[in-house]
Amino acid sequence: MKIVPSVRVFAVTFTAAFSIIYVLAVEYNWALFSYAPATRQFGPLVTPATAGPTMYWYGWMATTAIGAGVIAGLASLVPEGVAKRVWSGWSWVVPIGVLVAFAYLLRGYFMR
């Protein structure tokens, strides 16, 4: 089975873009929607709950998936000659770098 270069570029770009956008969405709270489990209500963007805590994780994942999909879709339109030069290692290097970034962002939880 032969993998089309544009699919390979999409997969590598999606992985790298998803990791980067996710860390930005968490840091700057770019949630597409919010969920309040106590009242079982969804709200647009970052909506504070009327009772109990608010969950933003679902909104962060939606924001990240849409953003990474758009970026990867645009990247898959590059010419085949450029697509063959995309290093597949980016799909591992970038998420590992994001793990280091999260460790830095959450250092307060580890240092207590």
N, C-alpha and C positions, 0 to 999 in steps of 0.2 A: 504494500500500500504506500503510495507516494503522498506526502503531505505538501499541500500547496503552500508556497512561501508566504502568501498573505495570511493564511491561517496561523502559521508559525509566528509571524510578526504580531498578529492580533493577540495570541496567547502570551507571548513574552511581554508585550507592551501592557496588556491588561493586568498581568501580575504585578509589574513594577508600578504602574499608575495606581492600582488599587491600594498597594501598600503605602505609597506616599500620600494619596488623598485621604486615606483612613487616619493616619496620624494627624493630618491637618484638621480633619473633621472633629476628631476628639479634642484636640488642643483648643480650637476656636469655636467648638460647639455648633458645627454646621449640620444640624439635624433637619432632615426634610419633614419629619413629624415627630411628635412626642406621644408617649403612652403613659397613662396614669392607671396602674393596676388596681388601686383601691376603688376607684370609681369606674374602671373599665372603659375609659374614654380615650380616644385619640384626638390630638390637637395639631393644627398646622404649625410647622417650624418649631421653635422652642417655646412651648406653652407651659407655664408653671401649673402644677396640679392644685386643685382646690383642697384636696385632702390626701395626705400621704405623699410618698415620694413619686418622682417622675422619672420614667425611663427614656433615655435618649438613644440607646444603643441601636434600636431598630431603625431609627431615623438616620443615624450615622451610616449604617450599612446600606440603606437605600441611596443616600447621597453619594457614597463612595462607589457603589455599583454603577450608578448612572454616569458619574463623571469618568470612571475608568472605561466604561463601555464606549463613551463618545471619543475619548482619546485613542483607545485601541482601534476603534472603527476608522478614525482618520489615519492612523498609522498604517493600517492594512491597505490603504490606497496608494502607498508608495510604489515606485517602479520595482520590478523584480530584481534588478541589479543591486539596488539599495537594500532590498529585503534580505538578500542572501548574506549581506555583511552584518546583519544584526546579530549580536552575540547572545546566545540563549542563556548564558550565565547571569544576565541581568535579572532573570526571573528568580534567582537565588540570592544574588548579592544585595539587591535593593531591600527585600524583606528582612534580611539579616541586619542591615543598617537600620531599618525601622524598629526592629526589636531593641537595638541599642538605644535608639531615640526614646522609645517607651520606657526603658529602664531609667533613662535620665529624667524623663518627665515624672515618673512615679517614685523617684528616689526618696521622697519624703515618707512614703509608706514603708520603705525598707530600712530607713535610718531611725525609726522610733525606738 
